[in-house]
Amino acid sequence: MVVSQPATDDPKSDTIPPYVPLSSHCKFEAFWRQTYSPFTFISAAWEATWAQAWAQWPQYGGGMEGWGKHFGATLADTESRRFIQTYALSTVLHQDPRYFPSRQKKIISRALYAATRVVITRGDNGENQINSSELLGALFTSSLQNAYYPRADRSFDNTMNRFTGALSSDAISDLLHEFAPDMKRIFHRHAPKKVIELENKLPIPDDDKP
């Protein structure tokens, strides 16, 4: 689950907007926007860190050089996984790839909600259901990587490490989607005026557009 619900779904608002499912075309557009979203790069960075911590692809070496090679490989893997999860499987399984912010108030409750969106999602019928497009997409791409990874990295343990790494990186992405608006408000409250003026001149990322 990698795409933000439009800003009209404000967790602080008492009005819940009616649910409108995405068409297949809209799901593809959602995937395309994710190819250059900062959340995708943060997710890939987390997964690269996970891979290096578990000594995957030792031929890449250690240090920042090794991490950079891990990052390049995991970014390519992440982009292919986004296509399978956000477009292909969500279309076939009639599930919504967007992230719907929590309407709860407590930080712990919101964090728990965000972290569990890799397991629970909303179907095109508007009802909560098992996030099979996320789980199957992560498992499929983790297994598919065995076709081109070195033989030493094709074991069951390595495949499961990639699978859990993919889920954890998507959970991190959902946490960022949940709390990024709060962090932005705090930043705006305390940032120097010149920094705010500079930010207002920058183009608005697609993830922040309604």
C-alpha positions as CSV (number, residue, x, y, z in Angstrom):
1,M,0.0,0.0,0.0
2,V,1.9,3.0,-1.2
3,V,-0.3,5.7,-2.5
4,S,-1.8,8.4,-0.2
5,Q,-5.6,8.9,-0.1
6,P,-6.5,12.4,-1.2
7,A,-6.2,15.2,1.4
8,T,-10.0,15.5,1.7
9,D,-9.8,12.4,4.0
10,D,-8.6,14.5,7.0
11,P,-8.3,12.5,10.2
12,K,-9.1,15.6,12.2
13,S,-12.4,16.2,10.3
14,D,-15.7,14.8,11.5
15,T,-16.9,14.4,7.9
16,I,-15.9,11.1,6.2
17,P,-15.9,11.5,2.4
18,P,-17.7,8.8,0.4
19,Y,-15.4,6.0,-0.7
20,V,-14.7,6.0,-4.5
21,P,-12.7,3.0,-5.8
22,L,-9.9,3.5,-8.4
23,S,-10.3,2.4,-12.0
24,S,-7.6,0.2,-13.5
25,H,-6.2,3.3,-15.3
26,C,-6.0,5.2,-12.1
27,K,-4.1,2.4,-10.4
28,F,-1.6,2.5,-13.2
29,E,-1.3,6.3,-12.8
30,A,-0.8,5.7,-9.1
31,F,2.1,3.2,-9.8
32,W,3.7,5.6,-12.3
33,R,3.7,8.5,-9.7
34,Q,5.4,6.1,-7.2
35,T,8.3,5.6,-9.6
36,Y,9.7,9.0,-8.7
37,S,8.1,9.5,-5.3
38,P,10.4,10.2,-2.3
39,F,8.6,7.5,-0.4
40,T,9.9,4.9,-2.9
41,F,13.5,6.0,-2.5
42,I,13.2,6.0,1.3
43,S,11.6,2.5,1.1
44,A,14.5,1.3,-1.1
45,A,17.1,2.8,1.3
46,W,15.5,1.0,4.2
47,E,15.5,-2.3,2.3
48,A,19.1,-1.8,1.3
49,T,20.1,-1.2,4.9
50,W,18.1,-4.4,5.8
51,A,19.9,-6.4,3.1
52,Q,23.3,-5.2,4.2
53,A,22.6,-5.9,7.9
54,W,21.7,-9.5,7.0
55,A,24.8,-9.8,4.8
56,Q,22.8,-10.4,1.6
57,W,24.9,-10.0,-1.6
58,P,28.3,-10.1,0.3
59,Q,30.0,-9.6,-3.1
60,Y,28.9,-6.0,-2.9
61,G,31.2,-5.4,0.1
62,G,30.7,-3.3,3.1
63,G,30.7,0.4,4.0
64,M,29.0,3.1,1.9
65,E,30.2,1.7,-1.4
66,G,28.6,-1.7,-0.6
67,W,25.4,0.1,0.7
68,G,25.3,2.1,-2.6
69,K,25.3,-1.1,-4.6
70,H,22.6,-2.6,-2.3
71,F,20.6,0.6,-2.8
72,G,20.8,0.4,-6.6
73,A,19.7,-3.2,-6.7
74,T,16.9,-2.8,-4.2
75,L,15.6,0.3,-5.9
76,A,15.2,-1.7,-9.1
77,D,13.5,-4.5,-7.1
78,T,11.2,-2.0,-5.4
79,E,10.1,-0.4,-8.7
80,S,9.2,-3.9,-10.1
81,R,7.4,-4.7,-6.9
82,R,5.4,-1.5,-7.0
83,F,4.2,-2.4,-10.5
84,I,3.1,-5.8,-9.4
85,Q,1.5,-4.7,-6.1
86,T,0.0,-1.3,-7.0
87,Y,-1.2,-2.0,-10.5
88,A,-1.2,-5.7,-11.5
89,L,-2.4,-7.5,-8.4
90,S,-4.5,-4.7,-7.0
91,T,-6.4,-4.7,-10.3
92,V,-6.8,-8.5,-10.5
93,L,-7.7,-8.9,-6.8
94,H,-9.9,-5.7,-6.8
95,Q,-8.0,-4.0,-4.0
96,D,-7.2,-0.4,-3.3
97,P,-3.5,0.4,-3.3
98,R,-3.9,3.8,-1.6
99,Y,-3.0,4.6,2.0
100,F,-6.0,5.8,4.0
101,P,-4.8,7.8,7.0
102,S,-5.9,6.7,10.5
103,R,-8.8,8.7,12.1
104,Q,-7.5,7.9,15.6
105,K,-5.9,10.5,17.8
106,K,-3.2,8.6,19.9
107,I,0.2,8.3,18.3
108,I,0.7,4.7,19.3
109,S,-2.7,3.8,17.8
110,R,-1.9,5.6,14.6
111,A,1.5,3.9,14.4
112,L,0.0,0.5,14.9
113,Y,-2.6,1.2,12.3
114,A,0.0,2.4,9.7
115,A,2.3,-0.6,10.4
116,T,-0.5,-3.1,9.9
117,R,-1.6,-1.7,6.5
118,V,0.8,-4.2,4.9
119,V,-1.6,-6.9,6.2
120,I,-4.9,-5.1,6.0
121,T,-6.2,-3.0,3.1
122,R,-9.4,-1.8,1.6
123,G,-11.1,-3.6,-1.2
124,D,-12.7,-1.9,-4.2
125,N,-16.0,-2.6,-2.4
126,G,-14.9,-0.3,0.4
127,E,-14.5,-3.1,3.0
128,N,-11.4,-4.0,4.9
129,Q,-9.7,-7.3,3.9
130,I,-6.4,-9.2,3.9
131,N,-3.9,-7.2,1.8
132,S,-3.2,-10.1,-0.5
133,S,-1.9,-7.9,-3.3
134,E,0.8,-6.6,-0.9
135,L,1.7,-10.1,0.5
136,L,1.6,-12.0,-2.7
137,G,3.4,-9.2,-4.6
138,A,6.3,-9.1,-2.0
139,L,6.5,-12.9,-2.1
140,F,6.4,-13.2,-5.9
141,T,9.1,-10.5,-6.5
142,S,11.3,-12.0,-3.7
143,S,11.0,-15.4,-5.4
144,L,11.4,-13.9,-8.9
145,Q,14.7,-12.4,-7.9
146,N,16.2,-15.9,-7.6
147,A,16.1,-16.0,-11.4
148,Y,18.9,-13.4,-11.7
149,Y,20.6,-13.2,-8.2
150,P,23.9,-15.1,-7.7
151,R,23.4,-18.8,-6.8
152,A,24.6,-18.2,-3.3
153,D,21.6,-15.8,-2.7
154,R,18.9,-18.1,-4.0
155,S,18.3,-20.1,-0.8
156,F,14.9,-20.3,1.0
157,D,16.4,-18.2,3.9
158,N,17.6,-15.5,1.5
159,T,14.2,-15.4,-0.2
160,M,12.4,-15.1,3.1
161,N,14.8,-12.3,4.2
162,R,14.0,-10.4,1.1
163,F,10.3,-11.0,1.6
164,T,10.4,-9.7,5.2
165,G,12.6,-6.8,4.2
166,A,10.1,-5.8,1.5
167,L,7.2,-5.9,4.0
168,S,9.2,-3.9,6.6
169,S,10.1,-1.2,4.0
170,D,6.5,-0.9,3.0
171,A,5.5,-0.6,6.6
172,I,8.1,2.2,7.0
173,S,6.6,3.9,3.9
174,D,3.1,3.7,5.4
175,L,4.3,5.2,8.7
176,L,5.8,8.1,6.7
177,H,2.5,8.6,4.9
178,E,0.7,8.7,8.3
179,F,3.0,11.1,10.1
180,A,4.6,13.2,7.3
181,P,1.7,15.8,7.5
182,D,2.4,16.2,11.3
183,M,6.1,16.5,10.8
184,K,5.5,19.1,8.0
185,R,3.2,21.1,10.3
186,I,5.8,21.1,13.1
187,F,8.5,22.1,10.6
188,H,6.4,25.0,9.4
189,R,5.8,26.1,12.9
190,H,9.4,26.4,13.8
191,A,11.3,26.9,10.5
192,P,12.8,30.2,9.7
193,K,10.7,32.5,7.4
194,K,13.3,32.4,4.6
195,V,13.2,28.5,4.6
196,I,9.4,28.6,4.3
197,E,9.6,31.1,1.4
198,L,12.0,28.9,-0.4
199,E,9.8,25.8,0.1
200,N,6.8,27.6,-1.3
201,K,8.7,28.2,-4.5
202,L,9.4,24.5,-5.0
203,P,7.0,22.3,-7.1
204,I,4.5,20.3,-5.1
205,P,5.2,16.5,-5.1
206,D,2.5,14.3,-6.6
207,D,2.0,12.6,-3.2
208,D,0.9,15.9,-1.7
209,K,-1.6,16.8,-4.4
210,P,-5.3,16.0,-3.8
